[in-house]
């Protein structure tokens, strides 16, 4: 792991009797962006604070750029760890200009002004060094905070939900800009968020956390399509679980046969994870049909580009289906339900992924 910028091994941190981080281990390669994702209270921000040096480890080992910065016996001060931090509220100095904010952590000297100009140009704020923070928009303030953190050329940049104060449309725009800036500058970063879409959009790898532990760490595509636990599948958003039973032909469900052979004995109960884009609906007029895959529209949510329908199945469970916005189905409508997924669906037994 000598080529890793950050190495965390078996990190533990408790506050009083509450274990917040438990046995956390991961490593980050140069130029990589790791998104720490999880619900509130899962330990992701505490992990970031341990790496930054704002909290002291109980047990474990942290290296930054090949240098030990923390274990159970020692803790290098934050200012000597060569980390940059972008906080949730930006923490910009209101009495300093944009240029002065960015120059705050840059060593004084002939090159200081040049470095400030370079970094302001990188974040798209060239020529605005004399502006005061209150004269800037939320998105511009976020870029100032990013510029200030990048200016001293840290070994690792830590971002703690930096877009939480932005409106939804601006969040999407700014996160694309930030990822582009980090990649352009070759910056290694850890990004903390509770927003699944944000983690998938920004991270080269995503680590999903629960109760202070990493449930799965992998590429965004693998996390989304091949979740290793039921929790990861559920947390990644808009996931329903259909009961099924294994057979020698596949998994038998209330809406038909899923032709996937699972590595379990026939007759074993499993849960099939389906998302709205996996479920297809077909309106039918024959209310007396006895098809096993009939369902009934329970409700509709209009989201602009699509309708998301909640559909009741014969066994009492419900699934959601993403349907084109031009298709309007009223509550109570009988529909035929298909798993038109086009890819293998994740099946779980005892909360763990089953090879299928």
C-alpha positions in Angstrom: 0.0 0.0 0.0 3.0 2.3 -0.4 1.4 4.0 -3.3 -1.8 4.9 -1.3 -2.3 8.5 -0.2 -4.5 7.6 2.7 -4.4 4.2 4.6 -6.9 3.6 7.4 -6.6 0.3 9.3 -9.1 -1.0 11.9 -10.3 2.5 13.1 -12.3 2.6 16.3 -13.9 5.6 18.0 -16.4 5.8 20.8 -18.0 8.7 22.6 -18.8 7.7 26.2 -20.3 4.2 25.7 -21.4 4.8 22.1 -19.3 3.1 19.4 -19.4 5.5 16.4 -16.6 4.0 14.2 -16.0 0.2 14.5 -13.1 -1.6 12.7 -13.1 0.7 9.7 -10.4 0.0 7.0 -9.8 1.4 3.6 -7.1 2.9 1.4 -7.2 5.6 -1.3 -4.9 5.8 -4.4 -3.5 9.1 -5.8 -6.1 11.2 -7.6 -9.0 9.0 -6.4 -12.2 10.4 -5.0 -13.8 8.2 -2.3 -17.4 9.0 -1.4 -18.3 8.0 2.2 -22.1 7.4 2.1 -24.6 6.5 4.8 -27.5 7.6 6.9 -27.2 10.1 9.7 -25.2 8.7 12.7 -23.4 6.0 10.7 -20.0 7.4 11.5 -19.0 9.0 8.2 -18.3 12.5 9.5 -16.5 11.1 12.5 -14.3 9.1 10.1 -13.4 12.3 8.3 -12.7 14.1 11.5 -10.3 11.3 12.6 -8.4 11.6 9.4 -8.3 15.4 9.7 -7.1 15.2 13.3 -10.1 16.9 14.8 -10.9 13.7 16.8 -8.4 11.3 18.5 -8.4 7.6 17.6 -9.2 5.0 20.3 -7.7 2.1 18.3 -6.3 2.0 14.8 -3.8 3.4 12.4 -3.9 6.3 9.9 -1.3 7.1 7.3 -1.3 10.1 5.0 1.2 10.2 2.1 3.2 7.4 3.7 3.5 9.1 7.1 1.9 7.8 10.3 -0.4 10.6 11.6 -2.5 8.7 14.2 -2.7 5.5 16.2 -3.8 4.7 19.8 -0.5 6.3 21.2 0.0 9.4 19.0 -1.9 12.0 17.0 -0.2 14.5 14.7 -1.8 17.9 15.0 -4.2 18.8 12.2 -2.0 21.7 10.9 0.9 19.2 10.4 -1.2 16.5 8.5 -1.2 18.4 5.2 -4.9 18.0 4.7 -7.4 20.4 3.2 -11.0 20.6 4.6 -14.2 22.0 3.0 -16.8 22.3 5.7 -20.6 22.0 5.5 -21.0 25.7 6.1 -17.9 26.7 4.0 -16.4 28.5 7.1 -15.3 31.4 4.9 -13.9 34.4 6.8 -16.5 37.1 6.2 -14.1 40.0 6.9 -11.6 38.9 4.3 -11.8 39.3 0.6 -11.9 36.3 -1.8 -8.2 36.6 -2.4 -7.4 36.9 1.3 -9.5 33.9 2.1 -7.7 31.8 -0.5 -4.2 33.1 0.6 -4.9 32.3 4.2 -3.2 28.9 4.2 -0.6 29.6 1.5 3.0 30.1 2.7 4.0 33.8 2.5 6.4 34.7 -0.2 6.9 35.8 -3.8 4.8 32.9 -5.1 1.8 33.4 -2.9 0.0 35.8 -5.1 0.7 33.7 -8.2 -0.7 30.6 -6.4 -3.9 32.5 -5.4 -4.4 33.7 -9.0 -3.8 30.1 -10.3 -6.3 28.5 -7.9 -9.0 31.2 -8.5 -8.6 30.7 -12.2 -9.0 26.9 -11.6 -12.3 27.3 -9.8 -13.7 29.9 -12.2 -13.2 33.0 -10.0 -10.4 34.7 -11.9 -10.4 38.5 -11.3 -12.7 38.3 -8.3 -10.0 38.3 -5.6 -11.2 41.7 -4.2 -14.8 40.6 -3.8 -16.2 40.1 -0.3 -18.0 36.8 0.6 -21.3 38.5 1.1 -21.2 39.7 -2.5 -21.1 36.1 -3.8 -23.8 33.6 -4.6 -23.9 30.3 -2.6 -22.2 28.4 -5.5 -19.4 31.0 -5.6 -18.9 30.8 -1.9 -18.6 27.1 -2.2 -15.9 27.5 -4.8 -14.0 30.0 -2.6 -14.0 27.4 0.2 -12.8 24.8 -2.3 -10.1 27.1 -3.6 -8.9 27.9 0.0 -8.6 24.2 0.8 -6.7 23.4 -2.5 -4.4 26.4 -2.4 -1.8 24.9 0.0 -1.7 21.7 -2.2 -2.8 19.3 0.5 -2.1 15.6 0.2 -5.7 14.8 0.8 -8.8 17.0 0.5 -11.7 16.2 2.9 -15.2 17.5 2.0 -18.0 17.2 4.6 -21.4 17.5 2.8 -20.2 20.7 1.1 -23.3 21.1 -1.0 -25.9 20.8 1.7 -26.6 24.6 1.8 -27.3 24.8 -2.0 -30.7 24.4 -3.7 -31.3 21.2 -5.7 -30.6 22.6 -9.1 -27.4 24.3 -8.0 -26.2 21.2 -6.1 -26.3 19.2 -9.4 -24.4 21.9 -11.3 -21.8 22.5 -8.6 -21.0 18.9 -7.9 -20.2 18.3 -11.6 -17.9 21.3 -11.4 -16.2 20.1 -8.3 -15.6 16.6 -9.6 -14.2 18.2 -12.8 -11.9 20.5 -10.7 -10.6 17.7 -8.5 -9.9 15.5 -11.5 -8.2 18.4 -13.4 -6.0 19.2 -10.4 -5.3 15.5 -9.7 -6.5 16.0 -6.1 -7.1 12.9 -3.9 -10.3 13.4 -1.9 -12.7 11.9 0.5 -16.3 13.2 0.1 -18.9 12.7 2.8 -22.6 12.6 1.9 -25.9 11.1 2.8 -27.2 11.7 -0.8 -27.0 8.5 -2.9 -27.2 10.3 -6.2 -24.4 12.6 -5.1 -22.1 9.8 -4.1 -22.7 7.9 -7.4 -22.0 11.1 -9.4 -18.8 12.2 -7.6 -17.0 9.1 -6.3 -14.6 6.9 -8.2 -15.4 4.5 -5.3 -18.3 4.6 -2.9 -18.1 3.2 0.7 -21.5 2.6 2.1 -21.5 2.8 6.0 -23.9 1.5 8.6 -23.4 1.6 12.4 -19.8 2.7 12.1 -18.8 -0.1 9.7 -18.3 -0.2 5.9 -21.0 -2.5 4.4 -19.5 -2.4 0.9 -16.8 -0.4 -0.9 -16.7 -0.5 -4.7 -17.3 1.4 -7.9 -20.5 3.3 -8.2 -21.8 0.8 -10.8 -21.0 -2.2 -8.6 -22.6 -0.6 -5.5 -25.8 0.1 -7.5 -26.1 -3.1 -9.5 -24.4 -5.6 -7.3 -25.1 -4.6 -3.7 -23.6 -7.1 -1.3 -26.2 -6.7 1.5 -29.9 -6.0 1.7 -29.0 -2.8 3.6 -26.9 -1.5 0.7 -29.6 -2.4 -1.9 -32.2 -0.6 0.2 -30.1 2.4 1.0 -29.2 3.1 -2.6 -32.7 4.2 -3.1 -36.1 3.3 -4.5 -35.7 -0.4 -3.9 -38.5 -2.8 -3.3 -38.1 -6.4 -2.2 -40.3 -9.2 -3.7 -40.5 -12.5 -1.9 -39.4 -15.5 -4.0 -38.7 -19.2 -3.8 -35.8 -20.9 -5.5 -36.4 -23.7 -8.0 -34.6 -25.6 -10.7 -35.9 -23.1 -13.2 -35.1 -19.9 -11.4 -36.9 -17.8 -8.7 -40.7 -18.0 -8.5 -42.3 -14.7 -7.5 -45.8 -13.3 -7.3 -45.3 -11.7 -10.8 -43.9 -14.8 -12.5 -40.6 -16.6 -12.9 -37.3 -14.8 -12.6 -35.0 -17.0 -14.8 -32.0 -16.8 -12.5 -30.6 -19.9 -10.9 -29.4 -19.2 -7.4 -26.7 -21.1 -5.5 -29.3 -22.3 -2.9 -31.4 -25.5 -2.5 -34.7 -25.5 -4.3 -37.5 -24.2 -2.0 -35.3 -21.6 -0.3 -37.0 -18.3 0.4 -35.2 -15.3 -1.0 -35.9 -11.6 -1.5 -35.5 -10.1 -5.0 -34.5 -6.4 -5.1 -36.2 -4.4 -7.8 -36.1 -0.8 -8.6 -38.7 1.3 -10.5 -36.9 1.0 -13.8 -36.9 -2.8 -13.5 -40.7 -3.0 -13.4 -42.8 -2.7 -16.5 -46.6 -2.2 -16.5 -49.1 -3.1 -19.2 -52.7 -1.9 -18.9 -55.3 -4.6 -19.5 -59.0 -4.5 -20.0 -59.9 -8.1 -19.0 -60.6 -7.7 -15.3 -61.4 -11.4 -15.0 -57.9 -12.5 -16.1 -56.3 -15.0 -13.8 -52.7 -14.2 -14.7 -50.3 -14.6 -11.8 -48.6 -11.4 -12.6 -51.6 -9.0 -12.3 -51.4 -6.0 -10.1 -53.4 -3.0 -9.2 -52.4 0.7 -9.2 -52.4 2.0 -5.7 -51.0 5.5 -6.2 -49.1 7.8 -8.6 -46.3 10.2 -8.0 -45.6 12.7 -10.8 -42.0 13.8 -11.0 -42.0 15.7 -14.3 -40.2 13.4 -16.7 -42.1 10.3 -15.5 -44.8 8.9 -13.3 -43.8 6.6 -10.5 -46.7 4.1 -9.8 -47.1 2.1 -6.6 -48.5 -1.2 -7.6 -50.1 -3.8 -5.3 -49.3 -7.5 -6.1 -51.4 -10.6 -5.4 -49.4 -11.6 -2.4 -49.9 -8.3 -0.7 -46.5 -6.7 -1.4 -46.1 -3.6 -3.5 -43.5 -2.4 -6.0 -42.9 0.9 -7.8 -42.7 1.3 -11.5 -41.1 4.2 -13.5 -43.4 4.9 -16.5 -43.2 7.6 -19.2 -45.0 10.8 -18.1 -47.4 10.5 -21.1 -48.9 7.3 -19.6 -51.7 8.1 -17.1 -53.1 5.3 -15.0 -55.7 6.0 -12.3 -55.8 4.3 -8.9 -57.5 1.0 -9.0 -56.5 0.2 -12.6 -55.6 -3.4 -13.2 -52.2 -3.9 -14.9 -50.0 -6.8 -15.9 -46.6 -6.5 -14.2 -43.3 -7.6 -15.8 -39.7 -7.6 -14.6 -38.3 -6.0 -17.8 -34.9 -5.5 -16.2 -32.5 -6.6 -18.9 -29.9 -7.5 -16.3 -29.5 -9.8 -13.3 -31.4 -8.8 -10.2 -29.9 -9.0 -6.8 -31.4 -11.8 -4.6 -30.9 -11.9 -0.8 -31.1 -14.6 1.8 -30.5 -13.7 5.4 -29.7 -10.1 4.4 -26.7 -11.3 2.3 -26.4 -11.4 -1.5 -26.9 -14.8 -3.0 -24.8 -15.8 -6.1 -27.3 -16.1 -9.0 
